[in-house]
Amino acid sequence: MIGGEELGSPYRRTALNVILSILFVVLVFRLVQLQVVYHEELGRKSEENRIRTIIKEPVRGYMYDRNGRLVVDVGPSFSVFVTPAEFDTSKLPLLSSLLREDEHTIRERITKGRIRSAFSPIRVVRDVDFASLAAVEERVFVLPGVTYDVESKRVYHDGVRAAHLFGYCKEISDAQLARTGTVYQQGDIVGSTGLEASYETFLRGQKGYEFISVNSKGQVIGPLEGGDRNVLPREGFDLLLTADIGVQAFAESLMTGKQGAIVALDPNTGGILALVSKPDFDPSTFSGVTPASVWFQLNTDTSKPLFNRATMTRYPPGSTLKMLIALAGLQEGIIDDDYTINCTGGYRFGNRVFKDLHVHGKTEVIASIQKSCNVFYYSLVMKLGLKKFSEYSHLFGFGQPTGIDVGEETSGLVPSEEYYDRVYGKGKWTQGNVVSLGIGQGEFGVSPLQMARYIAAIANGGTLWQPHAVSGIQNKQINRMNEVVPSSKQVGIDPRYLAIVQEGLRRCVMEPGGTAGLARIPGIPVAGKTGTSQNPHGEDHAWFVGYAPADTPKVAIAVLVENAGFGGTIAAPIAGYVMEHYLKGHVDRPVWLPRIKKSTVDSVKSVASLGRKPRE
């Protein structure tokens, strides 16, 4: 008191008490909030400050061919990492120049990584060459937070590409990251196409984690708890393929300089023995970092090397479809093995004549396949009708995906009344559209894969197998091979009718008058059929489908060579050589293939040409 008076009035004391009380409540609330509400989050951040987590990438699974030969391997690859909390961004230009990497790209990756965790190393450049790595190592004292690690990349078998079979991996995109949740992180490698994509969950393995203790300045103290909390990475599972890598390499060599595809199957299992699409690309291009210039070149190449012609093309099959129409006619009771027609070299429908290549005279069903009599099938498809034609086409797997485990594929096209109504307008198309279907022309569209499956079903007695390239998955955790079991179904054709068609196919290759004599293999009976797919923009596309041995089939094949002309001249000998290599393990005779006229058209599309003279 001064002069008997108290300092301050009661009002001021009350106000002070209220303020103090409010501050106390706020402090208590904040304390509860930090200790209870944000305990987990703050604890995690504190842990991040004390513990650094280093992700250890697993070794991706290997691929072996049917004979146990390693065809997709892994090799060492150096990656450079940056810990955002420790890195001095003013050193970014220096790091960029040493790594010869775009500065903006590195900055963007560091920024994204900082959002996730500022104290965890972020991969900024993958597959760094040794010279760049050495340059970074020499200047590591001025680049705090920059480290490197040894990871792995794909290495491929010499002498073979199989680019569209194996597929390739690449860094995961932002869109993929958004879909996959927490399984992947920025910079991770993921299967993009082919078997790499289809079996990604098996091949990728499981990441490991190494925990390092650091002090408040970010300096490394040592392994957390002596490394007891570390989690070792687990290698990805291995794939055992159905393919024969020797046959694959040989088939690729036969298609050098050509556009087209080869699909060879085991007709008794549906296993892919070889799958070739040409032009193709070197898959090792994608095993590390793919330069932007290379990626641009592959995507702008007019020959479309990234396009899988084995599974994605949709061309009319030409005369290789005649066996289906013969089987449909026999099964429906429209014809029998004694049924004959008199081929005069043309089939008249209305005011149009659909021509044949020859005058075959009196022709029954076996001879119609052997000699590829068009008039026989013009007539038969009209007796069969569009509805039944579509029904049997679907029965043999056309107009639908095969379910192959390689990935993307076309469904093809089987025209129906509904299709013609939609395309041409109801009542605006005629039965003339159906006539050309008798020789596999018109809108009917197939892939080489579908054709290989179709001829395999004829060869094996009527089983339509799901084509597949993997027969087993090696689980390294329990050291057990898990068998991959494909689906199958019966086409429901009477074995007697299949035998008739099989004999026609055998004669087509093995006897005089057949169109596929160039598919013969010394000492081994072969069955098959040639076809020519009409192309109004250039040379026709050459087809061959067949199998061997004719009496006990072990390999079925479909060959498509774009802009090559006659199927019997170009596709048939290629098929013969490939089947011989598979059955004998080699080809003794000299390999001779006729030259193909160079097409002046870069991109072609086959359409119907009803008045044009069909060829074999």
GITA-V509420 format. One record per pair of residues at least 6 apart in sequence whose C-alpha atoms are under 8 Angstrom apart, sorted by the first residue. I is the first residue (numbers start at 0). J is the second residue. If there is no record, write none. Layout:
I | J
I | J
This chain:
0 | 6
32 | 38
33 | 41
47 | 118
48 | 118
48 | 213
48 | 214
48 | 215
48 | 217
49 | 212
49 | 213
49 | 214
49 | 215
50 | 210
50 | 211
50 | 212
50 | 213
50 | 223
51 | 118
51 | 119
51 | 210
51 | 211
51 | 212
51 | 213
52 | 118
52 | 119
52 | 120
52 | 208
52 | 209
52 | 210
52 | 211
53 | 119
53 | 120
53 | 208
53 | 209
53 | 210
53 | 211
54 | 206
54 | 207
54 | 208
54 | 209
55 | 206
55 | 207
55 | 208
55 | 209
55 | 231
55 | 232
56 | 150
56 | 205
56 | 206
56 | 207
56 | 232
57 | 203
57 | 204
57 | 205
57 | 206
57 | 207
57 | 232
57 | 233
57 | 234
57 | 235
58 | 73
58 | 150
58 | 151
58 | 203
58 | 204
58 | 233
58 | 234
58 | 235
59 | 73
59 | 151
59 | 202
59 | 203
59 | 204
59 | 234
59 | 235
59 | 236
60 | 201
60 | 202
60 | 203
60 | 204
60 | 234
60 | 235
60 | 236
60 | 237
60 | 238
61 | 69
61 | 70
61 | 71
61 | 72
61 | 73
61 | 202
61 | 235
61 | 236
61 | 237
61 | 238
62 | 69
62 | 70
62 | 71
62 | 72
62 | 237
62 | 238
62 | 239
62 | 240
63 | 69
63 | 70
63 | 71
63 | 237
63 | 238
63 | 239
63 | 240
64 | 70
64 | 239
64 | 240
64 | 241
64 | 242
64 | 243
64 | 244
65 | 239
65 | 240
65 | 241
65 | 242
65 | 243
66 | 243
67 | 239
68 | 244
69 | 156
70 | 155
70 | 156
70 | 244
71 | 153
71 | 154
71 | 155
71 | 156
72 | 153
72 | 154
72 | 155
72 | 156
73 | 151
73 | 152
73 | 153
73 | 154
74 | 151
74 | 152
74 | 153
74 | 154
75 | 149
75 | 150
75 | 151
75 | 152
76 | 125
76 | 126
76 | 127
76 | 149
76 | 150
76 | 151
76 | 152
76 | 287
77 | 125
77 | 126
77 | 127
77 | 128
77 | 129
77 | 132
77 | 147
77 | 148
77 | 149
77 | 150
77 | 151
78 | 122
78 | 123
78 | 124
78 | 125
78 | 126
78 | 127
78 | 147
78 | 148
78 | 149
78 | 150
79 | 122
79 | 123
79 | 124
79 | 125
79 | 127
79 | 145
79 | 146
79 | 147
79 | 148
80 | 120
80 | 121
80 | 122
80 | 123
80 | 124
80 | 145
80 | 146
80 | 147
80 | 148
81 | 109
81 | 120
81 | 121
81 | 122
81 | 123
81 | 144
81 | 145
81 | 146
82 | 117
82 | 118
82 | 119
82 | 120
82 | 121
82 | 144
82 | 145
83 | 109
83 | 110
83 | 112
83 | 113
83 | 117
83 | 118
83 | 119
83 | 120
83 | 121
83 | 144
84 | 113
84 | 117
84 | 118
84 | 144
85 | 118
85 | 143
85 | 144
85 | 217
86 | 142
86 | 143
86 | 144
86 | 145
87 | 142
87 | 143
90 | 141
90 | 142
91 | 102
91 | 105
91 | 106
92 | 102
94 | 135
94 | 142
95 | 101
95 | 102
95 | 105
97 | 131
97 | 134
97 | 135
98 | 124
98 | 127
98 | 131
98 | 132
98 | 135
99 | 131
100 | 124
105 | 123
105 | 124
108 | 121
108 | 122
108 | 123
108 | 185
109 | 121
109 | 123
112 | 121
112 | 185
120 | 144
122 | 185
122 | 186
123 | 186
125 | 287
125 | 288
126 | 287
126 | 288
139 | 145
152 | 286
152 | 287
153 | 283
153 | 286
153 | 287
154 | 283
154 | 286
155 | 282
155 | 283
158 | 248
159 | 244
159 | 247
159 | 248
159 | 251
160 | 248
160 | 280
160 | 281
160 | 282
161 | 247
161 | 248
161 | 274
161 | 275
162 | 279
162 | 280
162 | 281
162 | 282
163 | 192
163 | 193
163 | 274
163 | 275
163 | 276
163 | 279
163 | 305
163 | 307
164 | 193
164 | 194
164 | 274
164 | 275
164 | 405
165 | 192
165 | 193
165 | 194
165 | 195
165 | 405
166 | 190
166 | 191
166 | 192
166 | 193
166 | 194
166 | 195
166 | 196
166 | 282
167 | 190
167 | 191
167 | 192
167 | 193
167 | 195
167 | 196
167 | 282
167 | 285
167 | 286
168 | 188
168 | 189
168 | 190
168 | 191
168 | 192
168 | 195
168 | 196
168 | 285
168 | 286
169 | 188
169 | 189
169 | 190
169 | 191
169 | 285
169 | 286
170 | 186
170 | 187
170 | 188
170 | 189
171 | 183
171 | 185
171 | 186
171 | 187
171 | 188
171 | 189
172 | 185
173 | 185
176 | 183
176 | 184
176 | 185
189 | 195
189 | 196
189 | 199
189 | 203
190 | 196
190 | 197
190 | 198
190 | 199
192 | 405
192 | 406
193 | 404
193 | 405
193 | 406
193 | 407
194 | 404
194 | 405
194 | 406
195 | 202
196 | 406
197 | 404
197 | 405
197 | 406
201 | 235
201 | 236
201 | 237
201 | 472
202 | 235
202 | 236
202 | 237
202 | 238
203 | 234
203 | 235
203 | 236
204 | 232
204 | 233
204 | 234
204 | 235
204 | 236
205 | 232
205 | 233
205 | 234
205 | 235
206 | 231
206 | 232
206 | 233
207 | 229
207 | 230
207 | 231
207 | 232
207 | 233
208 | 229
208 | 230
208 | 231
208 | 232
209 | 222
209 | 226
209 | 228
209 | 229
209 | 230
209 | 231
210 | 222
210 | 223
210 | 226
210 | 228
210 | 229
211 | 219
211 | 220
211 | 221
211 | 222
211 | 223
212 | 219
212 | 220
212 | 221
212 | 222
212 | 223
213 | 219
213 | 220
213 | 221
214 | 220
234 | 475
235 | 475
236 | 472
236 | 473
236 | 474
236 | 475
237 | 472
237 | 473
237 | 474
237 | 475
238 | 469
238 | 470
238 | 471
238 | 472
238 | 473
239 | 469
239 | 470
239 | 471
239 | 472
239 | 473
240 | 468
240 | 469
240 | 470
240 | 471
241 | 270
241 | 271
241 | 272
241 | 467
241 | 468
241 | 469
241 | 470
242 | 270
242 | 271
242 | 272
242 | 273
242 | 468
243 | 272
243 | 273
243 | 581
244 | 273
246 | 272
246 | 273
246 | 577
246 | 580
246 | 581
247 | 272
247 | 273
247 | 274
247 | 275
249 | 577
249 | 580
250 | 261
250 | 273
250 | 275
250 | 573
250 | 577
251 | 275
251 | 277
253 | 573
254 | 260
254 | 277
255 | 277
255 | 278
256 | 278
257 | 277
257 | 278
257 | 560
257 | 561
258 | 276
258 | 277
258 | 278
258 | 302
258 | 560
258 | 561
258 | 562
259 | 276
259 | 277
259 | 278
259 | 308
259 | 309
259 | 558
259 | 559
259 | 560
259 | 561
260 | 274
260 | 275
260 | 276
260 | 277
260 | 308
260 | 309
260 | 447
260 | 558
260 | 559
260 | 560
261 | 273
261 | 274
261 | 275
261 | 276
261 | 309
261 | 447
261 | 556
261 | 557
261 | 558
261 | 559
262 | 271
262 | 272
262 | 273
262 | 274
262 | 275
262 | 309
262 | 447
262 | 448
262 | 451
262 | 556
262 | 557
262 | 558
263 | 271
263 | 272
263 | 273
263 | 274
263 | 451
263 | 554
263 | 555
263 | 556
263 | 557
264 | 270
264 | 271
264 | 272
264 | 273
264 | 451
264 | 452
264 | 455
264 | 466
264 | 554
264 | 555
264 | 556
265 | 271
265 | 272
265 | 455
265 | 553
265 | 554
265 | 555
266 | 452
266 | 455
266 | 456
266 | 458
266 | 459
266 | 464
266 | 552
266 | 553
266 | 554
266 | 555
267 | 455
267 | 459
267 | 553
268 | 464
268 | 485
269 | 452
269 | 455
269 | 464
269 | 465
269 | 466
269 | 467
269 | 485
270 | 466
270 | 467
270 | 468
270 | 469
270 | 470
271 | 466
271 | 467
271 | 468
272 | 468
274 | 309
275 | 309
276 | 307
276 | 308
276 | 309
277 | 304
277 | 308
278 | 302
278 | 303
278 | 304
279 | 304
279 | 305
279 | 306
280 | 304
280 | 305
297 | 303
297 | 304
297 | 305
298 | 305
301 | 601
301 | 602
302 | 601
302 | 602
308 | 446
308 | 447
309 | 446
309 | 447
309 | 448
310 | 407
310 | 408
310 | 409
310 | 446
310 | 447
310 | 448
310 | 449
311 | 407
311 | 408
311 | 409
311 | 446
312 | 409
312 | 445
312 | 446
312 | 447
313 | 409
313 | 411
313 | 412
313 | 444
313 | 445
313 | 446
314 | 443
314 | 444
314 | 445
314 | 446
314 | 532
314 | 604
314 | 605
315 | 439
315 | 440
315 | 441
315 | 442
315 | 443
315 | 444
315 | 445
315 | 532
315 | 533
315 | 605
315 | 606
316 | 439
316 | 440
316 | 443
316 | 444
316 | 445
316 | 530
316 | 531
316 | 532
316 | 542
317 | 438
317 | 439
317 | 440
317 | 530
317 | 531
317 | 532
317 | 533
317 | 542
318 | 371
318 | 438
318 | 439
318 | 528
318 | 529
318 | 530
318 | 531
318 | 615
319 | 438
319 | 439
319 | 528
319 | 529
319 | 530
319 | 542
319 | 543
319 | 544
320 | 437
320 | 438
320 | 439
321 | 368
321 | 376
321 | 437
321 | 438
321 | 439
322 | 368
322 | 500
323 | 391
323 | 392
324 | 376
324 | 379
324 | 380
324 | 388
324 | 437
325 | 364
325 | 376
325 | 379
325 | 500
326 | 492
326 | 496
326 | 497
326 | 500
327 | 383
327 | 387
327 | 388
327 | 391
328 | 334
328 | 335
328 | 379
328 | 383
329 | 335
329 | 336
329 | 496
330 | 492
330 | 493
330 | 496
333 | 382
333 | 383
335 | 364
336 | 363
336 | 364
336 | 365
336 | 499
337 | 363
337 | 364
338 | 363
338 | 364
339 | 361
339 | 362
339 | 363
339 | 364
340 | 360
340 | 361
340 | 362
340 | 363
340 | 375
341 | 359
341 | 360
341 | 361
341 | 362
342 | 358
342 | 359
342 | 360
342 | 361
342 | 362
342 | 372
342 | 374
342 | 375
343 | 358
343 | 359
343 | 360
344 | 354
344 | 355
344 | 356
344 | 357
344 | 358
344 | 359
344 | 374
345 | 352
345 | 353
345 | 354
345 | 355
345 | 358
345 | 374
346 | 352
346 | 353
346 | 354
346 | 355
346 | 374
346 | 377
346 | 378
347 | 353
348 | 431
351 | 610
352 | 610
353 | 374
353 | 377
353 | 609
353 | 610
353 | 611
353 | 612
354 | 373
354 | 374
354 | 610
354 | 611
354 | 612
354 | 613
355 | 372
355 | 373
355 | 374
355 | 612
355 | 613
355 | 614
356 | 373
356 | 612
356 | 613
356 | 614
357 | 372
359 | 372
362 | 372
362 | 375
364 | 499
364 | 500
364 | 503
365 | 499
365 | 500
365 | 502
365 | 503
366 | 372
366 | 503
367 | 373
367 | 375
367 | 503
368 | 500
368 | 503
368 | 504
368 | 507
368 | 528
369 | 503
369 | 504
369 | 505
369 | 506
369 | 507
369 | 508
369 | 512
369 | 513
369 | 514
369 | 528
370 | 507
370 | 512
370 | 513
370 | 514
371 | 513
371 | 514
371 | 615
373 | 437
373 | 438
376 | 437
376 | 438
377 | 434
377 | 435
377 | 436
377 | 437
377 | 438
378 | 434
378 | 437
379 | 437
380 | 388
380 | 433
380 | 434
380 | 436
380 | 437
381 | 433
381 | 434
381 | 437
384 | 433
385 | 415
385 | 416
385 | 433
386 | 415
386 | 416
389 | 413
389 | 414
389 | 415
392 | 398
392 | 413
393 | 399
393 | 413
394 | 490
395 | 453
395 | 456
395 | 463
395 | 490
396 | 449
396 | 452
396 | 453
396 | 463
397 | 410
397 | 411
397 | 412
397 | 413
397 | 445
397 | 449
398 | 410
398 | 411
398 | 412
398 | 413
398 | 444
398 | 445
399 | 409
399 | 410
399 | 411
399 | 412
400 | 408
400 | 409
400 | 410
400 | 411
401 | 410
401 | 449
401 | 465
401 | 466
402 | 465
402 | 466
403 | 465
403 | 466
403 | 467
403 | 468
404 | 466
404 | 467
404 | 468
404 | 469
405 | 467
405 | 468
409 | 446
410 | 445
411 | 443
411 | 444
411 | 445
411 | 446
412 | 442
412 | 443
412 | 444
412 | 445
413 | 442
413 | 443
413 | 444
414 | 442
414 | 443
419 | 425
419 | 428
420 | 426
420 | 427
420 | 428
432 | 441
435 | 441
435 | 607
435 | 609
436 | 442
436 | 443
439 | 532
440 | 532
440 | 533
440 | 606
440 | 607
441 | 606
441 | 607
441 | 608
441 | 609
442 | 606
442 | 607
447 | 557
447 | 558
447 | 559
448 | 557
450 | 544
450 | 557
451 | 544
451 | 555
451 | 556
451 | 557
452 | 463
452 | 464
452 | 465
452 | 466
453 | 463
454 | 544
454 | 545
454 | 546
454 | 555
454 | 556
454 | 557
455 | 463
455 | 546
455 | 555
455 | 556
456 | 462
456 | 463
456 | 464
456 | 490
457 | 497
457 | 501
458 | 501
458 | 546
458 | 549
458 | 552
458 | 555
459 | 552
460 | 494
460 | 497
461 | 489
461 | 490
461 | 491
461 | 492
461 | 494
461 | 497
462 | 487
462 | 488
462 | 489
462 | 490
463 | 487
463 | 488
463 | 489
463 | 490
464 | 485
464 | 486
464 | 487
464 | 488
465 | 485
465 | 486
465 | 487
466 | 485
467 | 485
469 | 483
470 | 482
470 | 483
470 | 484
471 | 480
471 | 481
471 | 482
471 | 483
472 | 480
472 | 481
472 | 482
472 | 483
473 | 479
473 | 480
473 | 481
474 | 480
474 | 481
501 | 526
502 | 526
504 | 526
504 | 527
504 | 528
504 | 545
505 | 524
505 | 525
505 | 526
505 | 527
505 | 549
506 | 513
506 | 526
507 | 513
507 | 514
507 | 515
507 | 516
507 | 526
507 | 527
507 | 528
508 | 514
508 | 515
508 | 516
508 | 517
508 | 518
508 | 519
508 | 525
508 | 526
508 | 527
508 | 528
509 | 515
509 | 516
509 | 519
509 | 524
509 | 525
509 | 526
510 | 516
514 | 528
514 | 529
514 | 567
514 | 615
515 | 527
515 | 528
515 | 529
515 | 567
515 | 571
516 | 567
516 | 571
517 | 567
517 | 568
517 | 571
517 | 572
517 | 575
518 | 525
518 | 527
518 | 571
518 | 572
518 | 573
518 | 574
518 | 575
518 | 576
519 | 525
519 | 572
519 | 575
520 | 575
520 | 576
520 | 579
523 | 547
523 | 548
523 | 549
524 | 547
524 | 548
524 | 549
524 | 550
525 | 545
525 | 546
525 | 547
525 | 548
525 | 549
526 | 545
526 | 546
526 | 547
526 | 548
526 | 549
527 | 543
527 | 544
527 | 545
527 | 546
528 | 543
528 | 544
528 | 545
529 | 541
529 | 542
529 | 543
529 | 544
529 | 566
529 | 567
529 | 570
529 | 571
529 | 615
530 | 541
530 | 542
530 | 543
530 | 565
530 | 566
530 | 567
530 | 614
530 | 615
531 | 539
531 | 540
531 | 541
531 | 542
531 | 564
531 | 565
531 | 566
531 | 613
531 | 614
531 | 615
532 | 539
532 | 540
532 | 541
532 | 542
532 | 605
533 | 539
533 | 540
533 | 605
533 | 606
533 | 607
533 | 608
533 | 613
534 | 540
534 | 562
534 | 603
534 | 604
534 | 605
534 | 606
535 | 605
535 | 606
535 | 608
536 | 600
536 | 603
536 | 604
536 | 605
537 | 562
537 | 598
537 | 599
537 | 600
537 | 603
538 | 561
538 | 562
538 | 563
538 | 564
538 | 596
538 | 598
539 | 561
539 | 562
539 | 563
539 | 564
539 | 565
540 | 559
540 | 560
540 | 561
540 | 562
540 | 563
540 | 564
540 | 565
540 | 566
541 | 558
541 | 559
541 | 560
541 | 561
541 | 562
541 | 563
541 | 564
541 | 565
541 | 566
541 | 567
541 | 569
541 | 570
542 | 557
542 | 558
542 | 559
542 | 560
542 | 565
542 | 566
542 | 567
542 | 570
542 | 571
543 | 556
543 | 557
543 | 558
543 | 559
543 | 566
543 | 567
543 | 570
543 | 571
543 | 574
544 | 555
544 | 556
544 | 557
544 | 558
544 | 574
545 | 555
545 | 556
545 | 557
545 | 574
546 | 552
546 | 553
546 | 554
546 | 555
546 | 556
546 | 578
547 | 553
547 | 554
547 | 555
547 | 578
548 | 554
553 | 582
554 | 578
554 | 581
554 | 582
555 | 578
556 | 574
556 | 578
557 | 574
558 | 570
558 | 571
558 | 573
558 | 574
559 | 570
560 | 569
560 | 570
562 | 595
562 | 596
562 | 597
562 | 598
563 | 569
563 | 595
563 | 596
564 | 595
565 | 614
565 | 615
566 | 615
567 | 615
568 | 593
569 | 592
569 | 593
572 | 592
573 | 592
576 | 586
576 | 590
579 | 585
579 | 586
580 | 586
